[in-house]
Amino acid sequence: MPSVEVAKKLAYTFGITLDYLVDDTGKIIEIKDKVMLERLIELEGLEQGEKKTIVNVIDSLLRDAKARQTYATQS
């Protein structure tokens, strides 16, 4: 479970509000993959333009992966 400070940094990095990271119970969403959390924290230290480029690449890869999953379940 990330601290509130880390959650704030993540929200800022991804251009979302802190409440977006909080579930219905008011608890901060738990990031279980420690390596992924380290990557997110490292991303926070980058310049805004670099962060945006990386997030755009991640978004594209996620969209492609979801499309492949959807296609695979329909076949």
CHARMM internal coordinates of N, CA and C (Angstrom, degrees):
IC EDIT
DIST 1 N 1 CA 1.4554
DIST 1 CA 1 C 1.5250
ANGL 1 N 1 CA 1 C 107.85
DIST 1 C 2 N 1.3381
ANGL 1 CA 1 C 2 N 117.42
DIHE 1 N 1 CA 1 C 2 N 116.54
DIST 2 N 2 CA 1.4638
ANGL 1 C 2 N 2 CA 118.78
DIHE 1 CA 1 C 2 N 2 CA -179.57
DIST 2 CA 2 C 1.5263
ANGL 2 N 2 CA 2 C 111.35
DIHE 1 C 2 N 2 CA 2 C -69.20
DIST 2 C 3 N 1.3053
ANGL 2 CA 2 C 3 N 115.53
DIHE 2 N 2 CA 2 C 3 N 153.35
DIST 3 N 3 CA 1.4630
ANGL 2 C 3 N 3 CA 120.18
DIHE 2 CA 2 C 3 N 3 CA 175.94
DIST 3 CA 3 C 1.5306
ANGL 3 N 3 CA 3 C 108.89
DIHE 2 C 3 N 3 CA 3 C -69.37
DIST 3 C 4 N 1.3029
ANGL 3 CA 3 C 4 N 115.54
DIHE 3 N 3 CA 3 C 4 N 167.45
DIST 4 N 4 CA 1.4604
ANGL 3 C 4 N 4 CA 119.71
DIHE 3 CA 3 C 4 N 4 CA 178.29
DIST 4 CA 4 C 1.5255
ANGL 4 N 4 CA 4 C 109.93
DIHE 3 C 4 N 4 CA 4 C -62.47
DIST 4 C 5 N 1.3317
ANGL 4 CA 4 C 5 N 116.34
DIHE 4 N 4 CA 4 C 5 N -38.04
DIST 5 N 5 CA 1.4646
ANGL 4 C 5 N 5 CA 119.63
DIHE 4 CA 4 C 5 N 5 CA 179.52
DIST 5 CA 5 C 1.5247
ANGL 5 N 5 CA 5 C 111.66
DIHE 4 C 5 N 5 CA 5 C -62.37
DIST 5 C 6 N 1.3332
ANGL 5 CA 5 C 6 N 117.03
DIHE 5 N 5 CA 5 C 6 N -43.93
DIST 6 N 6 CA 1.4623
ANGL 5 C 6 N 6 CA 120.55
DIHE 5 CA 5 C 6 N 6 CA 178.37
DIST 6 CA 6 C 1.5257
ANGL 6 N 6 CA 6 C 109.88
DIHE 5 C 6 N 6 CA 6 C -65.69
DIST 6 C 7 N 1.3163
ANGL 6 CA 6 C 7 N 117.32
DIHE 6 N 6 CA 6 C 7 N -41.67
DIST 7 N 7 CA 1.4678
ANGL 6 C 7 N 7 CA 120.98
DIHE 6 CA 6 C 7 N 7 CA 178.62
DIST 7 CA 7 C 1.5270
ANGL 7 N 7 CA 7 C 110.24
DIHE 6 C 7 N 7 CA 7 C -60.74
DIST 7 C 8 N 1.3270
ANGL 7 CA 7 C 8 N 117.13
DIHE 7 N 7 CA 7 C 8 N -40.31
DIST 8 N 8 CA 1.4640
ANGL 7 C 8 N 8 CA 120.26
DIHE 7 CA 7 C 8 N 8 CA 177.83
DIST 8 CA 8 C 1.5238
ANGL 8 N 8 CA 8 C 110.71
DIHE 7 C 8 N 8 CA 8 C -63.09
DIST 8 C 9 N 1.3384
ANGL 8 CA 8 C 9 N 116.51
DIHE 8 N 8 CA 8 C 9 N -41.20
DIST 9 N 9 CA 1.4547
ANGL 8 C 9 N 9 CA 120.00
DIHE 8 CA 8 C 9 N 9 CA 179.27
DIST 9 CA 9 C 1.5256
ANGL 9 N 9 CA 9 C 110.90
DIHE 8 C 9 N 9 CA 9 C -65.61
DIST 9 C 10 N 1.3262
ANGL 9 CA 9 C 10 N 116.54
DIHE 9 N 9 CA 9 C 10 N -40.03
DIST 10 N 10 CA 1.4636
ANGL 9 C 10 N 10 CA 120.32
DIHE 9 CA 9 C 10 N 10 CA 178.31
DIST 10 CA 10 C 1.5215
ANGL 10 N 10 CA 10 C 110.28
DIHE 9 C 10 N 10 CA 10 C -63.35
DIST 10 C 11 N 1.3154
ANGL 10 CA 10 C 11 N 116.67
DIHE 10 N 10 CA 10 C 11 N -45.26
DIST 11 N 11 CA 1.4626
ANGL 10 C 11 N 11 CA 120.56
DIHE 10 CA 10 C 11 N 11 CA 179.29
DIST 11 CA 11 C 1.5217
ANGL 11 N 11 CA 11 C 110.23
DIHE 10 C 11 N 11 CA 11 C -59.96
DIST 11 C 12 N 1.3179
ANGL 11 CA 11 C 12 N 116.19
DIHE 11 N 11 CA 11 C 12 N -44.33
DIST 12 N 12 CA 1.4684
ANGL 11 C 12 N 12 CA 120.09
DIHE 11 CA 11 C 12 N 12 CA 178.81
DIST 12 CA 12 C 1.5267
ANGL 12 N 12 CA 12 C 111.12
DIHE 11 C 12 N 12 CA 12 C -63.25
DIST 12 C 13 N 1.3269
ANGL 12 CA 12 C 13 N 116.42
DIHE 12 N 12 CA 12 C 13 N -44.81
DIST 13 N 13 CA 1.4623
ANGL 12 C 13 N 13 CA 121.20
DIHE 12 CA 12 C 13 N 13 CA -178.53
DIST 13 CA 13 C 1.5191
ANGL 13 N 13 CA 13 C 111.74
DIHE 12 C 13 N 13 CA 13 C -58.28
DIST 13 C 14 N 1.3324
ANGL 13 CA 13 C 14 N 115.93
DIHE 13 N 13 CA 13 C 14 N -43.11
DIST 14 N 14 CA 1.4576
ANGL 13 C 14 N 14 CA 120.17
DIHE 13 CA 13 C 14 N 14 CA -176.81
DIST 14 CA 14 C 1.5249
ANGL 14 N 14 CA 14 C 113.61
DIHE 13 C 14 N 14 CA 14 C -91.76
DIST 14 C 15 N 1.3293
ANGL 14 CA 14 C 15 N 116.27
DIHE 14 N 14 CA 14 C 15 N 3.72
DIST 15 N 15 CA 1.4531
ANGL 14 C 15 N 15 CA 120.02
DIHE 14 CA 14 C 15 N 15 CA 176.46
DIST 15 CA 15 C 1.5122
ANGL 15 N 15 CA 15 C 113.06
DIHE 14 C 15 N 15 CA 15 C 66.26
DIST 15 C 16 N 1.3337
ANGL 15 CA 15 C 16 N 116.11
DIHE 15 N 15 CA 15 C 16 N 36.09
DIST 16 N 16 CA 1.4650
ANGL 15 C 16 N 16 CA 121.15
DIHE 15 CA 15 C 16 N 16 CA 178.71
DIST 16 CA 16 C 1.5193
ANGL 16 N 16 CA 16 C 108.98
DIHE 15 C 16 N 16 CA 16 C -123.37
DIST 16 C 17 N 1.3021
ANGL 16 CA 16 C 17 N 116.21
DIHE 16 N 16 CA 16 C 17 N 168.56
DIST 17 N 17 CA 1.4579
ANGL 16 C 17 N 17 CA 119.67
DIHE 16 CA 16 C 17 N 17 CA 177.96
DIST 17 CA 17 C 1.5200
ANGL 17 N 17 CA 17 C 109.75
DIHE 16 C 17 N 17 CA 17 C -84.86
DIST 17 C 18 N 1.3178
ANGL 17 CA 17 C 18 N 114.99
DIHE 17 N 17 CA 17 C 18 N 157.12
DIST 18 N 18 CA 1.4533
ANGL 17 C 18 N 18 CA 120.07
DIHE 17 CA 17 C 18 N 18 CA 179.47
DIST 18 CA 18 C 1.5278
ANGL 18 N 18 CA 18 C 110.78
DIHE 17 C 18 N 18 CA 18 C -62.21
DIST 18 C 19 N 1.3293
ANGL 18 CA 18 C 19 N 117.03
DIHE 18 N 18 CA 18 C 19 N -36.11
DIST 19 N 19 CA 1.4649
ANGL 18 C 19 N 19 CA 118.76
DIHE 18 CA 18 C 19 N 19 CA -179.35
DIST 19 CA 19 C 1.5243
ANGL 19 N 19 CA 19 C 112.49
DIHE 18 C 19 N 19 CA 19 C -65.76
DIST 19 C 20 N 1.3481
ANGL 19 CA 19 C 20 N 117.31
DIHE 19 N 19 CA 19 C 20 N -20.89
DIST 20 N 20 CA 1.4611
ANGL 19 C 20 N 20 CA 120.58
DIHE 19 CA 19 C 20 N 20 CA 175.48
DIST 20 CA 20 C 1.5206
ANGL 20 N 20 CA 20 C 110.44
DIHE 19 C 20 N 20 CA 20 C -65.35
DIST 20 C 21 N 1.3274
ANGL 20 CA 20 C 21 N 116.12
DIHE 20 N 20 CA 20 C 21 N -31.16
DIST 21 N 21 CA 1.4598
ANGL 20 C 21 N 21 CA 121.19
DIHE 20 CA 20 C 21 N 21 CA 179.92
DIST 21 CA 21 C 1.5323
ANGL 21 N 21 CA 21 C 112.87
DIHE 20 C 21 N 21 CA 21 C -82.78
DIST 21 C 22 N 1.3076
ANGL 21 CA 21 C 22 N 117.14
DIHE 21 N 21 CA 21 C 22 N -7.40
DIST 22 N 22 CA 1.4612
ANGL 21 C 22 N 22 CA 121.53
DIHE 21 CA 21 C 22 N 22 CA -175.51
DIST 22 CA 22 C 1.5227
ANGL 22 N 22 CA 22 C 109.40
DIHE 21 C 22 N 22 CA 22 C -99.93
DIST 22 C 23 N 1.3214
ANGL 22 CA 22 C 23 N 116.66
DIHE 22 N 22 CA 22 C 23 N 136.51
DIST 23 N 23 CA 1.4672
ANGL 22 C 23 N 23 CA 119.38
DIHE 22 CA 22 C 23 N 23 CA -179.86
DIST 23 CA 23 C 1.5270
ANGL 23 N 23 CA 23 C 110.76
DIHE 22 C 23 N 23 CA 23 C -82.22
DIST 23 C 24 N 1.3239
ANGL 23 CA 23 C 24 N 116.37
DIHE 23 N 23 CA 23 C 24 N -176.42
DIST 24 N 24 CA 1.4643
ANGL 23 C 24 N 24 CA 121.98
DIHE 23 CA 23 C 24 N 24 CA -176.07
DIST 24 CA 24 C 1.5214
ANGL 24 N 24 CA 24 C 113.72
DIHE 23 C 24 N 24 CA 24 C -62.31
DIST 24 C 25 N 1.3209
ANGL 24 CA 24 C 25 N 117.08
DIHE 24 N 24 CA 24 C 25 N -21.95
DIST 25 N 25 CA 1.4647
ANGL 24 C 25 N 25 CA 120.03
DIHE 24 CA 24 C 25 N 25 CA -179.13
DIST 25 CA 25 C 1.5231
ANGL 25 N 25 CA 25 C 111.81
DIHE 24 C 25 N 25 CA 25 C -87.74
DIST 25 C 26 N 1.3291
ANGL 25 CA 25 C 26 N 116.65
DIHE 25 N 25 CA 25 C 26 N -4.61
DIST 26 N 26 CA 1.4546
ANGL 25 C 26 N 26 CA 120.12
DIHE 25 CA 25 C 26 N 26 CA -178.97
DIST 26 CA 26 C 1.5093
ANGL 26 N 26 CA 26 C 113.45
DIHE 25 C 26 N 26 CA 26 C 89.78
DIST 26 C 27 N 1.3168
ANGL 26 CA 26 C 27 N 116.92
DIHE 26 N 26 CA 26 C 27 N 3.50
DIST 27 N 27 CA 1.4554
ANGL 26 C 27 N 27 CA 120.74
DIHE 26 CA 26 C 27 N 27 CA 179.13
DIST 27 CA 27 C 1.5306
ANGL 27 N 27 CA 27 C 109.15
DIHE 26 C 27 N 27 CA 27 C -89.86
DIST 27 C 28 N 1.3121
ANGL 27 CA 27 C 28 N 115.05
DIHE 27 N 27 CA 27 C 28 N 147.16
DIST 28 N 28 CA 1.4636
ANGL 27 C 28 N 28 CA 119.99
DIHE 27 CA 27 C 28 N 28 CA 176.76
DIST 28 CA 28 C 1.5219
ANGL 28 N 28 CA 28 C 107.94
DIHE 27 C 28 N 28 CA 28 C -70.21
DIST 28 C 29 N 1.3218
ANGL 28 CA 28 C 29 N 116.03
DIHE 28 N 28 CA 28 C 29 N 136.17
DIST 29 N 29 CA 1.4620
ANGL 28 C 29 N 29 CA 121.19
DIHE 28 CA 28 C 29 N 29 CA 179.47
DIST 29 CA 29 C 1.5209
ANGL 29 N 29 CA 29 C 108.93
DIHE 28 C 29 N 29 CA 29 C -59.82
DIST 29 C 30 N 1.3081
ANGL 29 CA 29 C 30 N 116.54
DIHE 29 N 29 CA 29 C 30 N 131.49
DIST 30 N 30 CA 1.4551
ANGL 29 C 30 N 30 CA 121.84
DIHE 29 CA 29 C 30 N 30 CA -177.89
DIST 30 CA 30 C 1.5236
ANGL 30 N 30 CA 30 C 110.63
DIHE 29 C 30 N 30 CA 30 C -80.62
DIST 30 C 31 N 1.3117
ANGL 30 CA 30 C 31 N 115.44
DIHE 30 N 30 CA 30 C 31 N 129.12
DIST 31 N 31 CA 1.4590
ANGL 30 C 31 N 31 CA 121.06
DIHE 30 CA 30 C 31 N 31 CA 174.09
DIST 31 CA 31 C 1.5153
ANGL 31 N 31 CA 31 C 105.46
DIHE 30 C 31 N 31 CA 31 C -100.33
DIST 31 C 32 N 1.3204
ANGL 31 CA 31 C 32 N 115.82
DIHE 31 N 31 CA 31 C 32 N 107.01
DIST 32 N 32 CA 1.4565
ANGL 31 C 32 N 32 CA 121.28
DIHE 31 CA 31 C 32 N 32 CA -172.95
DIST 32 CA 32 C 1.5216
ANGL 32 N 32 CA 32 C 112.92
DIHE 31 C 32 N 32 CA 32 C -83.07
DIST 32 C 33 N 1.3051
ANGL 32 CA 32 C 33 N 117.71
DIHE 32 N 32 CA 32 C 33 N -27.28
DIST 33 N 33 CA 1.4571
ANGL 32 C 33 N 33 CA 122.29
DIHE 32 CA 32 C 33 N 33 CA -178.41
DIST 33 CA 33 C 1.5297
ANGL 33 N 33 CA 33 C 108.85
DIHE 32 C 33 N 33 CA 33 C -83.78
DIST 33 C 34 N 1.3185
ANGL 33 CA 33 C 34 N 115.99
DIHE 33 N 33 CA 33 C 34 N 103.39
DIST 34 N 34 CA 1.4676
ANGL 33 C 34 N 34 CA 121.37
DIHE 33 CA 33 C 34 N 34 CA -175.91
DIST 34 CA 34 C 1.5284
ANGL 34 N 34 CA 34 C 111.89
DIHE 33 C 34 N 34 CA 34 C -62.92
DIST 34 C 35 N 1.3171
ANGL 34 CA 34 C 35 N 117.46
DIHE 34 N 34 CA 34 C 35 N -36.39
DIST 35 N 35 CA 1.4650
ANGL 34 C 35 N 35 CA 120.65
DIHE 34 CA 34 C 35 N 35 CA 179.35
DIST 35 CA 35 C 1.5298
ANGL 35 N 35 CA 35 C 109.50
DIHE 34 C 35 N 35 CA 35 C -65.16
DIST 35 C 36 N 1.3358
ANGL 35 CA 35 C 36 N 116.96
DIHE 35 N 35 CA 35 C 36 N -40.68
DIST 36 N 36 CA 1.4668
ANGL 35 C 36 N 36 CA 120.43
DIHE 35 CA 35 C 36 N 36 CA 178.61
DIST 36 CA 36 C 1.5307
ANGL 36 N 36 CA 36 C 109.94
DIHE 35 C 36 N 36 CA 36 C -65.71
DIST 36 C 37 N 1.3141
ANGL 36 CA 36 C 37 N 116.70
DIHE 36 N 36 CA 36 C 37 N -40.27
DIST 37 N 37 CA 1.4660
ANGL 36 C 37 N 37 CA 120.38
DIHE 36 CA 36 C 37 N 37 CA 178.29
DIST 37 CA 37 C 1.5257
ANGL 37 N 37 CA 37 C 109.89
DIHE 36 C 37 N 37 CA 37 C -62.25
DIST 37 C 38 N 1.3252
ANGL 37 CA 37 C 38 N 117.55
DIHE 37 N 37 CA 37 C 38 N -42.21
DIST 38 N 38 CA 1.4675
ANGL 37 C 38 N 38 CA 121.09
DIHE 37 CA 37 C 38 N 38 CA 177.50
DIST 38 CA 38 C 1.5258
ANGL 38 N 38 CA 38 C 110.52
DIHE 37 C 38 N 38 CA 38 C -61.25
DIST 38 C 39 N 1.3180
ANGL 38 CA 38 C 39 N 116.51
DIHE 38 N 38 CA 38 C 39 N -39.52
DIST 39 N 39 CA 1.4694
ANGL 38 C 39 N 39 CA 120.13
DIHE 38 CA 38 C 39 N 39 CA 178.35
DIST 39 CA 39 C 1.5282
ANGL 39 N 39 CA 39 C 110.78
DIHE 38 C 39 N 39 CA 39 C -64.17
DIST 39 C 40 N 1.3182
ANGL 39 CA 39 C 40 N 116.12
DIHE 39 N 39 CA 39 C 40 N -41.74
DIST 40 N 40 CA 1.4653
ANGL 39 C 40 N 40 CA 120.28
DIHE 39 CA 39 C 40 N 40 CA 179.93
DIST 40 CA 40 C 1.5260
ANGL 40 N 40 CA 40 C 110.87
DIHE 39 C 40 N 40 CA 40 C -64.25
DIST 40 C 41 N 1.3259
ANGL 40 CA 40 C 41 N 116.17
DIHE 40 N 40 CA 40 C 41 N -40.23
DIST 41 N 41 CA 1.4585
ANGL 40 C 41 N 41 CA 119.84
DIHE 40 CA 40 C 41 N 41 CA 178.43
DIST 41 CA 41 C 1.5259
ANGL 41 N 41 CA 41 C 110.02
DIHE 40 C 41 N 41 CA 41 C -66.71
DIST 41 C 42 N 1.3226
ANGL 41 CA 41 C 42 N 117.33
DIHE 41 N 41 CA 41 C 42 N -40.32
DIST 42 N 42 CA 1.4580
ANGL 41 C 42 N 42 CA 121.27
DIHE 41 CA 41 C 42 N 42 CA 177.36
DIST 42 CA 42 C 1.5267
ANGL 42 N 42 CA 42 C 110.98
DIHE 41 C 42 N 42 CA 42 C -63.49
DIST 42 C 43 N 1.3129
ANGL 42 CA 42 C 43 N 116.30
DIHE 42 N 42 CA 42 C 43 N -38.51
DIST 43 N 43 CA 1.4565
ANGL 42 C 43 N 43 CA 121.90
DIHE 42 CA 42 C 43 N 43 CA 177.77
DIST 43 CA 43 C 1.5246
ANGL 43 N 43 CA 43 C 110.73
DIHE 42 C 43 N 43 CA 43 C -59.92
DIST 43 C 44 N 1.3163
ANGL 43 CA 43 C 44 N 116.01
DIHE 43 N 43 CA 43 C 44 N -35.52
DIST 44 N 44 CA 1.4623
ANGL 43 C 44 N 44 CA 121.27
DIHE 43 CA 43 C 44 N 44 CA 179.98
DIST 44 CA 44 C 1.5257
ANGL 44 N 44 CA 44 C 111.46
DIHE 43 C 44 N 44 CA 44 C -58.34
DIST 44 C 45 N 1.3249
ANGL 44 CA 44 C 45 N 118.00
DIHE 44 N 44 CA 44 C 45 N -31.46
DIST 45 N 45 CA 1.4524
ANGL 44 C 45 N 45 CA 121.62
DIHE 44 CA 44 C 45 N 45 CA -177.18
DIST 45 CA 45 C 1.5117
ANGL 45 N 45 CA 45 C 115.05
DIHE 44 C 45 N 45 CA 45 C -79.84
DIST 45 C 46 N 1.3186
ANGL 45 CA 45 C 46 N 116.96
DIHE 45 N 45 CA 45 C 46 N -4.48
DIST 46 N 46 CA 1.4697
ANGL 45 C 46 N 46 CA 119.96
DIHE 45 CA 45 C 46 N 46 CA -178.00
DIST 46 CA 46 C 1.5235
ANGL 46 N 46 CA 46 C 111.88
DIHE 45 C 46 N 46 CA 46 C -85.75
DIST 46 C 47 N 1.3128
ANGL 46 CA 46 C 47 N 114.41
DIHE 46 N 46 CA 46 C 47 N 162.57
DIST 47 N 47 CA 1.4599
ANGL 46 C 47 N 47 CA 121.21
DIHE 46 CA 46 C 47 N 47 CA 176.09
DIST 47 CA 47 C 1.5338
ANGL 47 N 47 CA 47 C 109.02
DIHE 46 C 47 N 47 CA 47 C -66.48
DIST 47 C 48 N 1.3126
ANGL 47 CA 47 C 48 N 116.66
DIHE 47 N 47 CA 47 C 48 N 150.09
DIST 48 N 48 CA 1.4722
ANGL 47 C 48 N 48 CA 122.20
DIHE 47 CA 47 C 48 N 48 CA -174.35
DIST 48 CA 48 C 1.5298
ANGL 48 N 48 CA 48 C 112.45
DIHE 47 C 48 N 48 CA 48 C -54.58
DIST 48 C 49 N 1.3176
ANGL 48 CA 48 C 49 N 117.67
DIHE 48 N 48 CA 48 C 49 N -41.72
DIST 49 N 49 CA 1.4617
ANGL 48 C 49 N 49 CA 120.47
DIHE 48 CA 48 C 49 N 49 CA -179.73
DIST 49 CA 49 C 1.5200
ANGL 49 N 49 CA 49 C 112.34
DIHE 48 C 49 N 49 CA 49 C -64.45
DIST 49 C 50 N 1.3318
ANGL 49 CA 49 C 50 N 116.03
DIHE 49 N 49 CA 49 C 50 N -40.63
DIST 50 N 50 CA 1.4672
ANGL 49 C 50 N 50 CA 120.29
DIHE 49 CA 49 C 50 N 50 CA 177.90
DIST 50 CA 50 C 1.5244
ANGL 50 N 50 CA 50 C 110.49
DIHE 49 C 50 N 50 CA 50 C -65.97
DIST 50 C 51 N 1.3380
ANGL 50 CA 50 C 51 N 116.44
DIHE 50 N 50 CA 50 C 51 N -41.81
DIST 51 N 51 CA 1.4701
ANGL 50 C 51 N 51 CA 120.02
DIHE 50 CA 50 C 51 N 51 CA 178.30
DIST 51 CA 51 C 1.5284
ANGL 51 N 51 CA 51 C 110.20
DIHE 50 C 51 N 51 CA 51 C -59.63
DIST 51 C 52 N 1.3316
ANGL 51 CA 51 C 52 N 115.63
DIHE 51 N 51 CA 51 C 52 N -44.83
DIST 52 N 52 CA 1.4638
ANGL 51 C 52 N 52 CA 119.72
DIHE 51 CA 51 C 52 N 52 CA -178.25
DIST 52 CA 52 C 1.5248
ANGL 52 N 52 CA 52 C 110.86
DIHE 51 C 52 N 52 CA 52 C -61.76
DIST 52 C 53 N 1.3278
ANGL 52 CA 52 C 53 N 116.90
DIHE 52 N 52 CA 52 C 53 N -42.16
DIST 53 N 53 CA 1.4671
ANGL 52 C 53 N 53 CA 120.81
DIHE 52 CA 52 C 53 N 53 CA 178.70
DIST 53 CA 53 C 1.5234
ANGL 53 N 53 CA 53 C 110.82
DIHE 52 C 53 N 53 CA 53 C -61.64
DIST 53 C 54 N 1.3199
ANGL 53 CA 53 C 54 N 116.69
DIHE 53 N 53 CA 53 C 54 N -46.43
DIST 54 N 54 CA 1.4676
ANGL 53 C 54 N 54 CA 120.91
DIHE 53 CA 53 C 54 N 54 CA -179.50
DIST 54 CA 54 C 1.5195
ANGL 54 N 54 CA 54 C 110.84
DIHE 53 C 54 N 54 CA 54 C -63.43
DIST 54 C 55 N 1.3219
ANGL 54 CA 54 C 55 N 117.67
DIHE 54 N 54 CA 54 C 55 N -44.04
DIST 55 N 55 CA 1.4686
ANGL 54 C 55 N 55 CA 121.14
DIHE 54 CA 54 C 55 N 55 CA 179.54
DIST 55 CA 55 C 1.5281
ANGL 55 N 55 CA 55 C 110.24
DIHE 54 C 55 N 55 CA 55 C -63.88
DIST 55 C 56 N 1.3284
ANGL 55 CA 55 C 56 N 117.91
DIHE 55 N 55 CA 55 C 56 N -38.56
DIST 56 N 56 CA 1.4690
ANGL 55 C 56 N 56 CA 120.79
DIHE 55 CA 55 C 56 N 56 CA 177.46
DIST 56 CA 56 C 1.5242
ANGL 56 N 56 CA 56 C 111.28
DIHE 55 C 56 N 56 CA 56 C -62.48
DIST 56 C 57 N 1.3295
ANGL 56 CA 56 C 57 N 116.62
DIHE 56 N 56 CA 56 C 57 N -41.31
DIST 57 N 57 CA 1.4677
ANGL 56 C 57 N 57 CA 120.42
DIHE 56 CA 56 C 57 N 57 CA 178.27
DIST 57 CA 57 C 1.5309
ANGL 57 N 57 CA 57 C 109.80
DIHE 56 C 57 N 57 CA 57 C -64.72
DIST 57 C 58 N 1.3233
ANGL 57 CA 57 C 58 N 116.48
DIHE 57 N 57 CA 57 C 58 N -45.16
DIST 58 N 58 CA 1.4709
ANGL 57 C 58 N 58 CA 120.22
DIHE 57 CA 57 C 58 N 58 CA 178.30
DIST 58 CA 58 C 1.5249
ANGL 58 N 58 CA 58 C 110.40
DIHE 57 C 58 N 58 CA 58 C -59.92
DIST 58 C 59 N 1.3298
ANGL 58 CA 58 C 59 N 116.79
DIHE 58 N 58 CA 58 C 59 N -45.39
DIST 59 N 59 CA 1.4714
ANGL 58 C 59 N 59 CA 120.71
DIHE 58 CA 58 C 59 N 59 CA 178.78
DIST 59 CA 59 C 1.5269
ANGL 59 N 59 CA 59 C 111.20
DIHE 58 C 59 N 59 CA 59 C -57.54
DIST 59 C 60 N 1.3277
ANGL 59 CA 59 C 60 N 116.65
DIHE 59 N 59 CA 59 C 60 N -43.67
DIST 60 N 60 CA 1.4662
ANGL 59 C 60 N 60 CA 120.73
DIHE 59 CA 59 C 60 N 60 CA 179.50
DIST 60 CA 60 C 1.5229
ANGL 60 N 60 CA 60 C 111.52
DIHE 59 C 60 N 60 CA 60 C -63.06
DIST 60 C 61 N 1.3266
ANGL 60 CA 60 C 61 N 116.39
DIHE 60 N 60 CA 60 C 61 N -45.22
DIST 61 N 61 CA 1.4617
ANGL 60 C 61 N 61 CA 120.40
DIHE 60 CA 60 C 61 N 61 CA 179.49
DIST 61 CA 61 C 1.5274
ANGL 61 N 61 CA 61 C 111.86
DIHE 60 C 61 N 61 CA 61 C -64.19
DIST 61 C 62 N 1.3249
ANGL 61 CA 61 C 62 N 116.46
DIHE 61 N 61 CA 61 C 62 N -40.73
DIST 62 N 62 CA 1.4672
ANGL 61 C 62 N 62 CA 119.78
DIHE 61 CA 61 C 62 N 62 CA 177.30
DIST 62 CA 62 C 1.5249
ANGL 62 N 62 CA 62 C 111.58
DIHE 61 C 62 N 62 CA 62 C -64.28
DIST 62 C 63 N 1.3261
ANGL 62 CA 62 C 63 N 116.26
DIHE 62 N 62 CA 62 C 63 N -42.26
DIST 63 N 63 CA 1.4684
ANGL 62 C 63 N 63 CA 120.09
DIHE 62 CA 62 C 63 N 63 CA 178.77
DIST 63 CA 63 C 1.5272
ANGL 63 N 63 CA 63 C 110.36
DIHE 62 C 63 N 63 CA 63 C -60.93
DIST 63 C 64 N 1.3362
ANGL 63 CA 63 C 64 N 116.59
DIHE 63 N 63 CA 63 C 64 N -43.18
DIST 64 N 64 CA 1.4652
ANGL 63 C 64 N 64 CA 120.74
DIHE 63 CA 63 C 64 N 64 CA 178.96
DIST 64 CA 64 C 1.5289
ANGL 64 N 64 CA 64 C 111.35
DIHE 63 C 64 N 64 CA 64 C -64.24
DIST 64 C 65 N 1.3280
ANGL 64 CA 64 C 65 N 116.31
DIHE 64 N 64 CA 64 C 65 N -42.81
DIST 65 N 65 CA 1.4703
ANGL 64 C 65 N 65 CA 120.45
DIHE 64 CA 64 C 65 N 65 CA 179.93
DIST 65 CA 65 C 1.5231
ANGL 65 N 65 CA 65 C 110.75
DIHE 64 C 65 N 65 CA 65 C -63.45
DIST 65 C 66 N 1.3277
ANGL 65 CA 65 C 66 N 117.15
DIHE 65 N 65 CA 65 C 66 N -42.02
DIST 66 N 66 CA 1.4694
ANGL 65 C 66 N 66 CA 120.70
DIHE 65 CA 65 C 66 N 66 CA 178.67
DIST 66 CA 66 C 1.5285
ANGL 66 N 66 CA 66 C 110.66
DIHE 65 C 66 N 66 CA 66 C -64.91
DIST 66 C 67 N 1.3306
ANGL 66 CA 66 C 67 N 116.74
DIHE 66 N 66 CA 66 C 67 N -39.30
DIST 67 N 67 CA 1.4705
ANGL 66 C 67 N 67 CA 120.25
DIHE 66 CA 66 C 67 N 67 CA 178.63
DIST 67 CA 67 C 1.5264
ANGL 67 N 67 CA 67 C 110.10
DIHE 66 C 67 N 67 CA 67 C -63.84
DIST 67 C 68 N 1.3451
ANGL 67 CA 67 C 68 N 116.78
DIHE 67 N 67 CA 67 C 68 N -42.51
DIST 68 N 68 CA 1.4672
ANGL 67 C 68 N 68 CA 119.79
DIHE 67 CA 67 C 68 N 68 CA 178.02
DIST 68 CA 68 C 1.5255
ANGL 68 N 68 CA 68 C 111.06
DIHE 67 C 68 N 68 CA 68 C -62.94
DIST 68 C 69 N 1.3267
ANGL 68 CA 68 C 69 N 116.99
DIHE 68 N 68 CA 68 C 69 N -41.42
DIST 69 N 69 CA 1.4695
ANGL 68 C 69 N 69 CA 120.51
DIHE 68 CA 68 C 69 N 69 CA 178.36
DIST 69 CA 69 C 1.5232
ANGL 69 N 69 CA 69 C 110.83
DIHE 68 C 69 N 69 CA 69 C -62.82
DIST 69 C 70 N 1.3061
ANGL 69 CA 69 C 70 N 116.17
DIHE 69 N 69 CA 69 C 70 N -43.86
DIST 70 N 70 CA 1.4638
ANGL 69 C 70 N 70 CA 120.65
DIHE 69 CA 69 C 70 N 70 CA 179.54
DIST 70 CA 70 C 1.5231
ANGL 70 N 70 CA 70 C 110.40
DIHE 69 C 70 N 70 CA 70 C -62.36
DIST 70 C 71 N 1.3302
ANGL 70 CA 70 C 71 N 116.07
DIHE 70 N 70 CA 70 C 71 N -44.85
DIST 71 N 71 CA 1.4568
ANGL 70 C 71 N 71 CA 121.20
DIHE 70 CA 70 C 71 N 71 CA 179.72
DIST 71 CA 71 C 1.5373
ANGL 71 N 71 CA 71 C 110.49
DIHE 70 C 71 N 71 CA 71 C -63.30
DIST 71 C 72 N 1.3285
ANGL 71 CA 71 C 72 N 117.21
DIHE 71 N 71 CA 71 C 72 N -41.54
DIST 72 N 72 CA 1.4648
ANGL 71 C 72 N 72 CA 121.74
DIHE 71 CA 71 C 72 N 72 CA -178.54
DIST 72 CA 72 C 1.5180
ANGL 72 N 72 CA 72 C 111.58
DIHE 71 C 72 N 72 CA 72 C -65.67
DIST 72 C 73 N 1.3158
ANGL 72 CA 72 C 73 N 118.24
DIHE 72 N 72 CA 72 C 73 N -35.96
DIST 73 N 73 CA 1.4674
ANGL 72 C 73 N 73 CA 120.69
DIHE 72 CA 72 C 73 N 73 CA -179.89
DIST 73 CA 73 C 1.5188
ANGL 73 N 73 CA 73 C 111.98
DIHE 72 C 73 N 73 CA 73 C -77.06
DIST 73 C 74 N 1.3298
ANGL 73 CA 73 C 74 N 117.46
DIHE 73 N 73 CA 73 C 74 N -20.77
DIST 74 N 74 CA 1.4617
ANGL 73 C 74 N 74 CA 120.50
DIHE 73 CA 73 C 74 N 74 CA 179.73
DIST 74 CA 74 C 1.5187
ANGL 74 N 74 CA 74 C 111.79
DIHE 73 C 74 N 74 CA 74 C -87.74
DIST 74 C 75 N 1.3196
ANGL 74 CA 74 C 75 N 117.90
DIHE 74 N 74 CA 74 C 75 N -16.03
DIST 75 N 75 CA 1.4593
ANGL 74 C 75 N 75 CA 121.60
DIHE 74 CA 74 C 75 N 75 CA -177.38
DIST 75 CA 75 C 1.5040
ANGL 75 N 75 CA 75 C 111.48
DIHE 74 C 75 N 75 CA 75 C -78.89
END
COOR INIT
IC SEED 1 N 1 CA 1 C
IC BUILD
